[in-house]
Each structure stands twice: as structure tokens, then as C-alpha cells.
Amino acid sequence: MRDGIHPNYREVLFHDVSNDFKFITRSTINTRDKIEFEGKEYPLVKIEVSAESHPFYTGKHKIVDTAGRVDKFRKKFGTVGSKTAISNQ
């Protein structure tokens, strides 16, 4: 491989902010934040959904609503055409 043309491939800590789950993997993503985890400093990437919080992997239906869009939609359309059960968690 030629020098200077490839991105920096290093260990990065991903933090799922919905359930405070953290995991380390290798990535080329650029970040500004850093965090100390298990005695070592890592670049930090904050994410809203990971395998620990995604309904496909957890089996739980959970609505992530950051701007009130779900409530606005329900006020406008109600439950017409809804095929999923709603849980309040």
C-alpha cells in the first residue's frame, strides 16, 4: 500500500446513548471527541441505535422520537393503518 493515501484505521469507542452501551471496534471515522475507557483513551462516536437497542435484535418495539414527529403523526392520522403494537417504555 502507498503511504499517505489511506485513512487512519484505528480503534474507536461507539457509545449508544439510548441505553448507555459502549463497544470498541476499528474504524476510519473522523471524530472530535475522545473518552477514556478501561484505562485507555479512544476517539468517541455517539450513536442513537445499536444492536443493544434496535428492536430487531431486542424483540421490543421502541419508538425513538427526538422532535415530536411521532406524536404529530398520531394526532393527524390516529391509529389508521398501524400494524405494530405500541409499548410505552
N, C-alpha and C positions, 0 to 999 in steps of 0.2 A: 504494500500500500504506500502511496505517496504521502509525504509529510505535508501538513497544513491544509488539506482539502476535506478532511473528515471531521464531523462534530465530536465534541468531548463526550465519550461514553463512560459514565461513572455511576456509582451507587446513589440513589435518590430515595428519600423518605416520602411516601404518599400518606396523607392524613385525611381519612374520611370524616368530615366534620359532623355528619348526621348521627354517628354513633361513637365517635372518638376512637376509631380503629386506625392503627398505624401499621404500615408494612414497608419493607425496603425491597427495591428492585433496581435493576440497572436501566438507565435511560439517557437520552441525549437532550431532554427537555431543558430549556433555559429557565432559571428561577432567580429571584432576587432574595428570597427568604432562606434562612438557614436555621437549623434546630439541632440541639444536642440530644441524642437518643442512645441509650445504653453505652455511655461514655465516649461516643464518637460524634463528630459534627457532620451533618448531611445537608444537602440542599433540600428545601421543603416545597412540596406541591400540595395544595389543599384541593380536595375534590368533594363533591356532594354525594356521589353514589359510587359504591364499590361492591364487590361480591358479598361483603358482610351486611350490606343494607339493601341490595337490589331484590325486589320481590321475586324474581325468577329463581334466585338461589336460596332465599329465606323462606319462601312459601307464604309470605304475608303481603297483603296488599297495603301499601303505604303511599299516601299522596304527599309529594314534596311540593309545597306551594310557597314561593318566595314573594309573589307580588299580588296575591289575592285573585289570581286568574281562575282558579277552580271555583271559588265562591261566586264570582261574577258569571261564570258559565252556568252554574247550577241555578242561579236566580233567573237567568234568561231562559233556560231550556228545561229546568227541573230534572226529573229522572227519566225523561223520554229517551228510549234507545240505550239506556245503561245496561251493560251486560256483566258488570263486575259488582261484587258486594263491597260495600264501603265499611271500613273499620276506623274507629276514632282512636288513633294512637299517636 
